[in-house]
């Protein structure tokens, strides 16, 4: 889904204190809605807006990022969510722009 997304930030965390996994924050142009007709239109429908998604690398299949969360309207929100989900501080690397 996010194959062409710009990677804004990438980091490392350790699953079970021994398996190193990557996490990425990508910039995307669509804030996906729920798609649920029972939700209000501003929640149910997709919006074209710059936002961020957190992608987590698979523990079993290195290099694949099947788990994603978002969209966040700021990079800081995405960072906080990533660290909340991994229950630890992530070691972030600098991404050249």
KAGI-V980346 format. One record per residue. N is the residue number from 0. NEAR is the number of other C-alpha atoms within 10 Angstrom. D_CENTER is the distance of its C-alpha to the mean C-alpha in Angstrom with 1 decimal. Layout:
BEGIN
N,NEAR,D_CENTER + N,NEAR,D_CENTER
END
This chain:
BEGIN
0,6,11.8 + 1,13,9.9 + 2,8,12.8 + 3,9,13.9 + 4,14,10.9 + 5,14,11.6 + 6,20,9.8 + 7,17,10.2 + 8,19,9.7 + 9,19,10.0 + 10,19,11.4 + 11,17,13.3 + 12,22,13.9 + 13,17,16.8 + 14,13,16.9 + 15,8,20.3 + 16,7,21.2 + 17,8,22.0 + 18,10,19.4 + 19,13,17.2 + 20,17,13.6 + 21,21,11.1 + 22,25,7.5 + 23,24,6.0 + 24,25,4.8 + 25,23,6.3 + 26,23,8.9 + 27,20,10.0 + 28,13,13.3 + 29,14,13.2 + 30,20,12.1 + 31,16,12.8 + 32,15,15.5 + 33,15,16.7 + 34,13,19.5 + 35,11,21.9 + 36,10,25.2 + 37,9,26.1 + 38,12,23.4 + 39,11,24.3 + 40,13,23.7 + 41,10,21.3 + 42,16,19.0 + 43,15,19.9 + 44,15,19.7 + 45,14,17.0 + 46,14,17.3 + 47,10,17.3 + 48,13,15.7 + 49,14,13.5 + 50,20,10.1 + 51,29,6.5 + 52,28,3.3 + 53,25,0.7 + 54,22,3.8 + 55,25,6.9 + 56,19,10.3 + 57,15,13.1 + 58,15,15.8 + 59,9,18.5 + 60,9,17.5 + 61,11,16.5 + 62,12,14.8 + 63,13,13.2 + 64,18,9.5 + 65,11,10.4 + 66,11,8.1 + 67,17,5.1 + 68,15,4.9 + 69,18,5.8 + 70,22,7.5 + 71,20,8.5 + 72,15,11.7 + 73,13,11.5 + 74,18,9.9 + 75,11,11.7 + 76,15,10.2 + 77,23,6.6 + 78,22,8.6 + 79,12,10.7 + 80,17,8.4 + 81,26,7.1 + 82,15,10.9 + 83,12,12.0 + 84,10,10.5 + 85,15,12.0 + 86,12,15.1 + 87,12,15.6 + 88,15,15.3 + 89,19,13.1 + 90,13,15.2 + 91,15,13.6 + 92,10,15.3 + 93,9,16.5 + 94,10,15.4 + 95,7,18.5 + 96,6,18.5
END
